[in-house]
C-alpha cells in the first residue's frame, strides 16, 4: 500500500478554521463564470417578474430600489470576503516563501558538502596518478 506523504500544503489545509474554509469557498464560488451566469440570470428574472409578470402588484417596481439595496449589501459582503481571502493568500504566499528559503538553504548546504567530497576525490585521484607515474 502506498504511503501518504504529509507535505506543507496538507498540514496547512488541516489547520484551517471554519471561517477560513468558508472564505475560500465563497471566493472560489464568486470568482467563477457559473456565479456570473447565475447572477445575471437572477437579475434578469427579477426584472421580468417585477416588470411584466406582476405588473401592477410588483413588490419592487421599475427603479428596483429593493434590488439595488440587495446588490449594495452583496457588494459590501463580497468586498469583505475577498479581503479576507486576499489576506489568507498573502499569509500562504509568505509561508511558502519561507519554506522555499529553508529548502534552498538546505540544498545549498548539501551542494557544498558534495562539492567538498568531489574536491577530495579529485585530490585522491591526482595522488593516485602521481603514485602511478613515479618509477
For each residue, the residues with C-beta under 8 A, 3 or more apart:
1:
2:
3:
4:
5:
6: 10 11
7: 10 11
8: 11 12 95 96 99
9: 12 13
10: 6 7 13 14
11: 6 7 8 14 15
12: 8 9 15 16 92 95
13: 9 10 16
14: 10 11
15: 11 12
16: 12 13 20 21 24
17: 20 21
18: 21 22
19: 22 23 84
20: 16 17 23 24 88
21: 16 17 18 24 25
22: 18 19 25 26
23: 19 20 26 27 81 84 85 88
24: 16 20 21 27 28 85 88
25: 21 22 28 29
26: 22 23 29 30 81 85
27: 23 24 30 31 81 82 85
28: 24 25 31 32
29: 25 26 32 35
30: 26 27 35 78 81 82
31: 27 28 35
32: 28 29 35 36
33: 36 37
34: 37 38
35: 29 30 31 32 38 39
36: 32 33 39 40
37: 33 34 40 41
38: 34 35 41 42
39: 35 36 42 43
40: 36 37 43 44
41: 37 38 44 45
42: 38 39 45 46
43: 39 40 46 47 67
44: 40 41 47 48
45: 41 42 48 49
46: 42 43 49 50 60 64 67
47: 43 44 50 51 64
48: 44 45 51 52 53
49: 45 46 52 53 54 58
50: 46 47 53 54 58 59 60 61 62 64 67
51: 47 48 55 58 61 62
52: 48 49 55
53: 48 49 50
54: 49 50 57 58 59
55: 51 52 58
56:
57: 54
58: 49 50 51 54 55 61
59: 50 54 66
60: 46 50 64 65 66 67
61: 50 51 58 64
62: 50 51
63: 68
64: 46 47 50 60 61 67 68
65: 60 68 69
66: 59 60 69 70
67: 43 46 50 60 64 70 71
68: 63 64 65 71 72
69: 65 66 72 73
70: 66 67 73 74
71: 67 68 74 75
72: 68 69 75 76
73: 69 70 76 77
74: 70 71 77 78
75: 71 72 78 79
76: 72 73 79 80
77: 73 74 80 81
78: 30 74 75 81 82
79: 75 76 82 83
80: 76 77 83 84
81: 23 26 27 30 77 78 84 85
82: 27 30 78 79 85 86
83: 79 80 86 87
84: 19 23 80 81 87 88
85: 23 24 26 27 81 82 88 89
86: 82 83 89 90
87: 83 84 90 91
88: 20 23 24 84 85 91 92
89: 85 86 92 93
90: 86 87 93 94
91: 87 88 94 95
92: 12 88 89 95 96
93: 89 90 96 97
94: 90 91 97 98
95: 8 12 91 92 98 99
96: 8 92 93 99 100
97: 93 94 100 101
98: 94 95 101 102
99: 8 95 96 102 103
100: 96 97 103 104
101: 97 98 104 105
102: 98 99 105 106
103: 99 100 106 107
104: 100 101 107 108
105: 101 102 108 109
106: 102 103 109 110
107: 103 104 110 111
108: 104 105 111 112
109: 105 106 112 113
110: 106 107 113 114
111: 107 108 114 115
112: 108 109 115 116
113: 109 110 116 117
114: 110 111 117 118
115: 111 112 118 119
116: 112 113 119 120
117: 113 114 120 121
118: 114 115 121 122
119: 115 116 122 123
120: 116 117 123 124
121: 117 118 124 125
122: 118 119 125 126
123: 119 120 126 127
124: 120 121 127 128
125: 121 122 128 129
126: 122 123 129 130
127: 123 124 130 131
128: 124 125 131 132
129: 125 126 132 133
130: 126 127 133 134
131: 127 128 134
132: 128 129
133: 129 130
134: 130 131
135:
